[in-house]
Amino acid sequence: MEEEILKAQKERASIIKSYSSKPLKESNITLLAKTRNLQYVTIKEIKEETPDTKSFILAPDASKGTYELAPFKAGQYISIKMFVNDIYVTRAYSLSSNPLNPKFYRITIKRVKNGLVSNIMLDEMEENSGLTISLPAGNFGYEPLRDEKNIIAIAGGSGITPFMSLAYEIENSRPQTKLTVFYSVKTLEDIIFKEEIAHFNKKSKRVKFIITLTREEQEGYLNGHINKKMLEPYIAEFNTFLMCGPKALYQTMNEILSEFNIPKKSVHYENYFAEYKPNTNNEYELKVILKNDFVITKCSSTEPLLIALEKAGIKAPSLCRVGTCGFCKSVLLEGKIKMVGSSMPTSLAENDYIHPCVAYPESDIVLRLDI
């Protein structure tokens, strides 16, 4: 074992020193990339949902070789890929359309302050504009073999998007399943999918939306944050909870569900954020070793390494951007990082794999990407 360790150390030192350009054998990233084919779509319709939220209807662009869209299940997302100021970026958005109608996708985007892609989508994109997107991905949502027939979904703000898709699935193809969606927004004008929600509440016997307003009172709506009293009438003997929203919502709901003795295995979360605020704001050197090239650039302790890669013009693999999909998996050859919220398997972590999308540098870094 000691000889193997010494051998690995020498090989690593050699790679770092020479910035080796010798071809590397196909890795999991390479193989995964081959199955993650891009899709080309056009924006067929744009609908304003709220003053800061729009829905985009995406149809296949046959002129670029996409003749039909890949199927998806409720809860999955697609990743938009575009160049912004000569930087190649990706952003993931949940699909909010009916998964039983694969002729089009719908994504619903809420404006993010200083958001690079969200502001472009809301302010610059027009109908008939083209987009490059990934195949659907993600494991969030209802799993018949795992979950109970009584589903309670908790949504905050734009976290309603995957549950709208799930509502269509339950209504049209899950006759034994019941879905209750608690949806928390600040005011009446912040309700996304207002007309669709009203339609479900009027017509459906298995899908029900309960909306609570936290900053105003309106007839027909609950008032205040989601609490134990609101949930209690909908708790059955066996339940599955699905949550999508801000981190504060998860923390509060976990405390409430513990009072109902809901087991942790019955609660599932959509993870679309990785919050981290470092104590320092330092700049470090980042050396990136590619299959046939190498790049020397800078990275900041306040940004994940993926951002530095994108700023350097490197088309680094990425999909979820929150450390769960594993698509951006890379090898840390040298340096120290803080990895936030990653689901990296122990076997990979022990072999120095990291997820650059949630890895914050704490020293100079040498990184290897198999691209």
C-alpha positions in Angstrom: 0.0 0.0 0.0 2.8 2.4 0.9 4.5 1.8 -2.5 1.2 2.5 -4.3 0.8 5.8 -2.4 4.4 6.9 -3.2 3.8 6.0 -6.9 0.6 8.0 -7.0 2.3 11.0 -5.3 5.1 10.9 -7.9 2.6 10.7 -10.8 0.6 13.6 -9.4 3.8 15.7 -9.0 4.8 14.9 -12.5 1.4 16.0 -13.9 1.5 19.3 -12.0 5.0 20.1 -13.0 4.7 19.3 -16.7 1.0 20.3 -17.2 0.8 17.1 -19.1 -1.1 17.2 -22.4 -1.1 13.4 -22.9 -4.5 12.0 -23.7 -6.3 10.6 -20.7 -8.5 7.5 -20.9 -12.2 8.0 -20.9 -13.6 8.8 -17.5 -17.1 8.7 -16.0 -17.4 12.4 -17.0 -16.6 11.6 -20.6 -19.0 8.8 -20.8 -21.7 10.8 -19.0 -21.2 13.7 -21.4 -21.9 11.4 -24.3 -25.3 10.5 -22.9 -26.1 14.1 -22.0 -26.9 15.2 -25.5 -28.0 18.8 -25.9 -31.4 19.8 -27.2 -32.2 22.8 -29.3 -35.5 24.6 -28.7 -37.3 27.8 -29.7 -39.4 30.0 -27.4 -42.9 29.6 -28.7 -44.6 31.7 -26.0 -43.7 34.0 -23.1 -46.2 34.6 -20.3 -45.9 37.0 -17.5 -46.9 35.2 -14.3 -46.1 38.0 -11.7 -44.2 41.3 -12.0 -40.9 39.5 -11.6 -41.7 36.0 -13.0 -42.3 34.7 -16.5 -43.0 31.3 -18.0 -41.3 30.2 -21.3 -42.9 27.6 -23.5 -40.1 25.7 -25.3 -40.7 23.7 -28.5 -38.2 21.5 -30.4 -36.1 23.3 -33.1 -36.1 20.9 -36.0 -33.9 23.2 -38.0 -31.1 22.4 -35.6 -31.8 18.6 -35.4 -34.1 18.5 -32.4 -37.3 16.9 -33.8 -38.9 16.0 -30.5 -38.2 16.7 -26.8 -37.0 14.1 -24.5 -39.6 12.8 -22.0 -39.4 13.9 -18.4 -40.9 13.1 -15.0 -42.5 15.6 -12.7 -39.8 17.2 -10.5 -37.0 17.1 -13.0 -35.2 20.2 -14.4 -33.4 21.2 -17.6 -30.2 23.3 -17.8 -30.0 26.4 -20.1 -26.6 26.8 -21.7 -25.6 30.2 -23.2 -22.7 32.6 -23.7 -22.9 35.8 -21.7 -20.2 38.4 -22.2 -18.1 35.6 -23.8 -18.5 33.4 -20.8 -20.2 30.0 -21.2 -22.7 29.6 -18.4 -25.4 27.2 -17.4 -28.5 27.6 -15.2 -30.9 24.9 -14.1 -34.7 25.4 -14.0 -37.5 23.1 -13.0 -39.9 22.0 -15.6 -43.4 23.2 -14.7 -45.4 21.7 -17.6 -47.4 18.5 -17.9 -45.0 15.5 -18.1 -47.7 13.6 -20.1 -47.5 16.1 -22.9 -43.9 15.9 -24.2 -44.5 18.2 -27.2 -43.3 21.2 -25.3 -41.5 22.1 -22.0 -42.4 25.0 -19.7 -39.9 26.6 -17.5 -40.8 29.4 -15.1 -38.1 31.9 -14.1 -38.2 34.4 -11.3 -35.9 37.4 -11.4 -32.8 37.2 -9.2 -31.1 40.4 -8.0 -28.0 40.7 -10.1 -28.8 37.3 -11.7 -26.8 36.8 -14.8 -29.1 34.4 -16.7 -32.5 35.2 -15.1 -32.3 38.9 -16.1 -31.3 38.0 -19.7 -34.2 35.6 -19.9 -36.7 38.1 -18.5 -35.5 41.2 -20.2 -34.0 40.2 -23.5 -35.5 36.9 -24.7 -38.4 37.1 -27.2 -40.7 34.6 -28.8 -39.0 32.6 -31.5 -35.6 33.1 -29.8 -33.5 30.0 -29.8 -32.0 28.2 -26.7 -29.7 25.3 -26.1 -30.7 23.1 -23.2 -29.8 19.8 -21.6 -31.9 16.7 -21.3 -34.2 16.5 -18.3 -32.3 15.5 -15.1 -32.8 15.2 -11.3 -34.4 12.8 -8.9 -36.8 15.1 -7.0 -40.5 14.2 -7.1 -43.0 11.4 -6.4 -41.6 7.8 -6.5 -44.5 5.2 -6.4 -42.4 2.4 -5.0 -41.0 4.7 -2.2 -43.7 7.2 -1.4 -47.1 7.0 0.3 -50.4 7.7 -1.4 -51.0 10.9 0.6 -48.5 13.5 -0.7 -48.1 16.9 1.0 -46.0 19.4 -0.9 -44.6 22.5 0.7 -43.7 25.4 -1.7 -42.3 28.9 -1.2 -42.1 31.5 -4.0 -40.9 30.0 -7.3 -40.6 26.6 -5.5 -44.1 25.9 -6.8 -42.7 25.0 -10.3 -42.1 21.3 -9.9 -45.4 20.8 -8.0 -47.4 22.2 -10.9 -45.9 19.5 -13.0 -46.6 16.9 -10.3 -50.2 18.2 -10.1 -50.8 17.3 -13.8 -49.2 13.9 -13.3 -51.3 13.0 -10.2 -54.5 14.3 -11.8 -54.1 12.4 -15.1 -52.2 9.2 -14.2 -52.3 8.5 -10.4 -55.9 7.7 -9.5 -55.0 6.3 -6.1 -52.8 9.2 -5.1 -53.8 12.5 -3.4 -51.7 15.7 -3.6 -52.1 18.7 -1.3 -49.8 21.7 -2.1 -49.3 24.3 0.6 -48.0 27.4 -1.3 -46.5 30.4 0.7 -46.1 33.8 -1.0 -45.8 37.3 0.2 -48.8 38.9 -1.5 -51.6 38.2 -3.9 -49.6 39.5 -6.9 -46.8 37.1 -6.1 -48.9 33.9 -6.9 -47.4 32.1 -9.8 -49.8 30.0 -12.0 -52.8 31.7 -10.4 -55.3 30.6 -13.1 -54.1 27.0 -13.2 -54.2 26.7 -9.5 -57.8 28.0 -9.4 -58.7 25.4 -12.2 -57.3 22.5 -10.1 -59.1 23.6 -7.0 -62.4 23.9 -8.9 -62.2 20.7 -11.0 -59.9 18.2 -9.3 -60.9 15.7 -6.6 -57.3 14.5 -5.9 -55.2 17.7 -6.2 -55.7 20.7 -3.9 -53.7 23.9 -3.6 -53.8 25.9 -0.3 -52.2 29.4 -0.6 -51.1 31.4 2.4 -50.1 35.1 2.1 -47.5 36.2 4.6 -47.7 40.0 4.1 -51.4 40.7 3.5 -54.9 39.4 4.1 -57.2 38.5 1.2 -60.5 36.8 1.2 -60.2 33.1 0.2 -56.6 32.8 1.3 -54.9 31.9 4.5 -52.7 34.4 6.2 -49.2 33.9 7.7 -46.5 31.4 7.4 -47.3 27.7 7.0 -47.8 26.3 10.5 -48.9 23.2 12.4 -52.5 24.2 12.5 -52.7 24.6 8.8 -51.2 21.2 8.1 -53.0 19.1 10.7 -56.3 18.5 8.8 -54.3 17.0 5.9 -52.1 14.6 7.8 -53.0 11.0 7.2 -51.8 7.8 8.9 -49.0 7.5 6.2 -47.6 10.6 4.4 -44.9 11.7 2.1 -43.7 15.3 2.2 -42.0 17.1 -0.7 -40.4 20.5 -0.2 -39.2 23.2 -2.6 -38.4 26.7 -1.6 -35.9 28.8 0.4 -33.7 27.3 3.1 -35.6 29.1 5.9 -38.7 27.3 4.8 -37.0 23.9 5.1 -35.7 24.7 8.6 -39.2 25.8 9.9 -41.0 22.9 8.3 -38.6 20.3 9.7 -39.4 21.6 13.2 -43.1 21.4 12.6 -42.9 17.9 11.1 -41.0 16.6 14.1 -44.0 17.5 16.2 -46.1 15.2 13.9 -43.5 12.5 14.3 -43.0 12.3 10.5 -40.0 10.1 9.9 -37.1 11.7 8.0 -37.3 9.0 5.3 -40.7 10.4 4.4 -39.5 13.9 3.7 -37.7 14.9 0.5 -36.2 18.2 -0.6 -35.4 19.9 -3.9 -31.9 21.3 -3.5 -31.4 24.2 -5.8 -29.1 26.4 -3.6 -25.8 26.0 -1.9 -25.4 28.8 0.6 -21.9 29.7 1.9 -20.4 33.0 3.0 -16.6 32.7 3.6 -14.9 34.7 6.3 -12.3 36.0 3.9 -12.2 37.5 0.4 -8.9 36.2 -1.1 -7.7 35.7 -4.6 -5.7 32.5 -5.5 -4.1 31.0 -8.6 -6.0 28.3 -10.4 -4.2 25.9 -12.7 -6.5 23.7 -14.8 -5.1 20.7 -16.5 -7.2 19.6 -19.5 -6.8 16.6 -21.7 -4.8 18.4 -24.4 -4.1 21.8 -22.8 -3.8 23.7 -19.5 -5.0 27.0 -18.3 -3.7 29.3 -15.6 -6.2 31.8 -14.2 -7.5 33.3 -10.9 -10.1 32.1 -8.5 -11.8 33.8 -5.5 -12.6 32.5 -2.0 -16.1 34.0 -2.5 -17.0 32.1 -5.6 -17.2 28.3 -6.4 -14.5 27.1 -8.7 -17.0 26.5 -11.5 -17.5 30.3 -11.8 -13.7 30.7 -12.2 -13.6 28.0 -14.9 -16.4 29.7 -16.8 -14.8 33.2 -16.5 -11.6 31.6 -18.0 -13.6 30.5 -21.0 -13.5 26.8 -20.1 -16.6 24.8 -21.0 -16.6 22.9 -17.8 -19.3 20.2 -17.5 -22.2 21.4 -15.3 -25.8 20.7 -14.9 -27.4 21.1 -11.4 -24.8 23.6 -10.0 -25.6 22.5 -6.4 -23.4 19.5 -6.0 -25.9 16.7 -6.5 -25.8 15.5 -10.2 -22.1 14.7 -10.3 -21.8 16.1 -13.9 -19.0 18.6 -13.0 -16.9 16.0 -11.1 -13.2 16.8 -11.3 -9.9 15.9 -9.6 -8.3 18.2 -7.1 -4.6 17.6 -7.6 -3.4 20.2 -5.2 -4.8 22.8 -2.8 -7.5 23.2 -0.2 -11.2 23.8 -0.8 -14.4 24.1 1.2 -17.1 21.9 -0.4 -20.6 23.0 0.5 -23.7 20.7 0.4 -22.1 18.2 -2.0 -23.4 14.6 -2.2 -20.1 13.3 -3.3 -19.8 9.5 -2.5 -17.1 8.8 0.1 -15.3 6.5 -2.3 -14.8 9.3 -4.8 -14.0 12.0 -2.2 -11.2 9.7 -0.8 -9.7 9.7 -4.3 -9.7 13.6 -4.5 -12.7 14.1 -6.6 -14.6 17.3 -6.0 -17.7 19.1 -7.4 -16.4 22.5 -8.6 -19.9 24.0 -8.6 -19.9 24.0 -4.8 -16.1 24.0 -4.1 -14.7 27.3 -2.7 -10.9 27.7 -2.8 -8.9 28.3 0.4 -5.5 28.2 -1.3 -3.9 28.0 -4.7 -5.6 25.2 -6.7 -4.5 22.7 -9.3 -7.5 21.0 -10.9 -7.8 18.3 -13.6 -10.8 18.2 -15.9 -11.3 15.3 -18.3 -12.3 17.5 -21.2 
